[in-house]
Amino acid sequence: MDNKTIDSLKKLGLSTYQALVYLSLTYMISGTASEISTNSSVPRSKIYDVLKILGEKGFVDIERGRPLKYHVVPPKEVFQHRKEKILEELEETEMKLNYAYESQLSKIPAPIWLIHGTERIIKKELEIISRAKKTVNIRMGFLFKNEIDQLIEKFNRLIKRGVEINILASPYSYVDNKKINIIRELKDSEVNIMKADLPFVKMIVRDGKEMIHIFTKFSGKERSVISNTAIGVWNQYEDIAKNYDERFFNIWNRKARK
């Protein structure tokens, strides 16, 4: 028995018998219940129930006939689907826990915090975006190094859940003197994006309830981001967030009419 593989399959929600049967079928490709029982060492008294559950979970395809024949669903397909489901469940749990945690923080008299350091700022941006139920509106005057890929991954997950992502973006940003074409980087995603002449500031508002402003110093003619000077202002005053959201949509709608 390949104990490591069995343990991995169990992490995907299979019982020991189910893992044994799926492992055997990956070598057999297909077979009858009797053949699978013999190859997997799962008792015949259990094999039909095990195969039925594997079919319901998407690990096995069942071909009708006498006898029934069972075909393995390719591991790549199974693992991709299960990994996505696990990640979605983990992300949902993280969101709920963060919301509970940050709801308590919001009871502190002044729900505004300063955040220093690009890693912590990006992490907070992603947290705020993750909580969105309806909209994320962004004025993207610049980007940090390695930020765009993380944002795109988060945007794609939200879009699948029906969240609308609207971005007013500067055409370019320079980080460590390297040019980033913001519009081009985002064009293959499903975000709504429009070019805009923006100040060198970034603003993210989610659902008109929460927002973060990010500021940094710049150097040289190219106005390259000096990452170690970055500061984020995380704001949970809903009235303020709503006001900035309305201003964003006013600009967005004016540009859309042109």
Residue pairs with C-beta under 8 A, 6 or more apart in sequence:
1 20
2 23
5 19
5 23
6 16
6 19
6 20
6 23
9 18
9 19
9 22
9 23
10 16
10 19
12 78
12 79
12 82
12 86
13 57
13 82
14 22
14 54
14 57
14 59
15 50
17 42
17 46
17 50
18 50
18 53
18 54
18 57
18 59
20 40
20 41
20 42
21 36
21 40
21 42
21 47
21 50
21 51
21 54
21 60
22 54
22 59
22 60
22 72
23 40
24 36
24 39
24 40
25 31
25 36
25 40
25 60
25 70
25 71
25 72
26 72
26 75
27 39
28 35
28 36
28 39
28 72
29 71
29 72
30 63
30 69
30 70
30 71
30 72
31 39
31 69
31 70
32 67
32 68
32 69
32 70
33 44
33 47
33 48
33 51
33 67
33 68
33 70
34 44
34 47
34 67
36 42
36 47
36 51
36 70
37 43
37 44
37 47
40 47
42 50
51 60
51 62
51 70
54 60
54 70
55 61
55 62
55 70
58 73
58 78
58 81
59 72
59 73
59 78
60 70
60 71
60 72
60 73
61 70
61 71
61 72
61 73
62 68
62 69
62 70
62 71
63 69
63 70
63 71
88 157
91 130
91 157
94 130
95 130
95 131
98 127
98 130
98 131
99 131
102 236
105 111
105 113
105 236
106 236
111 235
111 236
111 237
112 233
112 234
112 235
112 236
112 237
113 233
113 234
114 231
114 232
114 233
114 234
115 121
115 124
115 212
115 231
115 232
115 233
115 234
116 230
116 231
116 232
117 230
118 144
118 145
118 147
118 227
118 228
118 230
120 232
121 144
121 212
121 214
121 230
121 231
121 232
122 144
122 147
122 150
124 212
124 232
124 234
125 147
125 151
125 204
125 212
125 214
125 232
126 150
126 151
126 154
128 204
128 206
128 210
128 211
128 212
128 234
129 136
129 151
129 154
129 155
129 158
129 204
129 206
130 154
130 158
131 206
131 207
131 210
132 158
132 163
132 206
132 207
133 163
133 207
134 163
134 164
134 207
135 163
135 164
135 165
135 166
135 206
135 207
135 208
135 245
136 155
136 158
136 163
136 164
136 165
136 166
136 204
136 205
136 206
136 207
137 166
137 167
137 204
137 205
137 206
137 245
137 248
137 249
137 252
138 165
138 166
138 167
138 168
138 169
138 202
138 203
138 204
138 205
139 167
139 168
139 196
139 198
139 201
139 202
139 203
139 248
140 167
140 168
140 169
140 170
140 182
140 198
140 202
141 170
141 173
141 198
141 199
141 200
141 201
141 202
142 170
142 173
142 175
142 200
142 201
142 202
142 216
142 218
142 225
143 173
143 175
143 180
143 182
143 202
143 225
144 175
144 225
144 227
144 230
145 175
145 176
145 178
145 225
145 227
148 180
148 182
148 185
148 186
152 185
152 186
152 189
155 165
155 189
155 190
155 191
156 189
156 190
158 165
159 165
159 189
159 190
159 191
164 192
165 190
165 191
165 192
166 191
166 192
166 193
166 248
166 252
167 186
167 191
167 192
167 193
167 194
168 193
168 194
168 196
168 198
168 248
168 251
168 252
168 255
169 182
169 183
169 186
169 193
169 194
169 195
169 196
169 198
170 182
170 195
170 196
170 197
170 198
170 200
171 181
171 182
171 183
171 195
172 179
172 180
172 181
172 182
173 179
173 180
173 182
173 225
174 180
174 222
174 223
174 224
174 225
175 224
175 225
175 227
176 224
176 225
176 227
177 220
177 222
177 224
179 222
183 193
183 195
186 193
187 193
194 252
194 255
194 256
196 251
196 255
200 216
200 218
200 223
201 213
201 214
201 215
202 213
202 214
203 211
203 212
203 213
203 214
203 244
203 248
204 211
204 212
204 214
205 211
205 241
205 244
205 245
205 248
208 238
208 241
208 242
208 245
208 246
209 236
209 238
209 241
209 242
210 235
210 236
210 238
210 241
211 234
211 235
211 240
211 241
211 244
211 245
212 232
212 233
212 234
212 235
213 232
213 233
213 235
214 230
214 231
214 232
214 233
215 230
215 231
215 232
215 233
216 225
216 226
216 227
216 229
216 230
216 231
217 226
217 229
218 224
218 225
218 226
219 226
235 241
